[in-house]
Amino acid sequence: MQMFPIFPVLVPRESSADRTAGGFRIPHGTVLLVNMWAIQKDPKIWVERSKFNPERFEGFDGLRDWLKLKPFGSGRSGSPGEGLALHMVGLALGSLIQCFDWERVSKEMVVMNEVGSLCPRLNH
């Protein structure tokens, strides 16, 4: 979910009042898009973001670290199925590990690079 978010851009929202965010003035009625793809690839948040490293989520606290991993959105616009989806991922992964004998096909590492990136400057 961190490397390949479900939706690269979250559902558009409309500013309900004049606001200032990050030094930018956002007038009332402005349509806002959250670029989840860029957030999930931000080098300020993710160390070695292209590397497969599931250990980075050990001790992950959804309340404290909510800005780091939000492929389901947040707040009122968040997905009501987030809890179910996260539980199902664990259940499916556990079932796969338990039901099959796993072995490497070759000693070659799997390349996890994206093809046709939307933002090439983040793809290094």
Secondary structure, DSSP 8 states (H G I E B T S, - for coil): --SS-S-SB---EE-SS-EEETTEEE-TT-EE--BHHHHHT-TTT-TTTTS--GGGGTT--TTTTTTT--TT--GGGS-TTHHHHHHHHHHHHHHHHHHS----S-SS------SS-S-GGG--
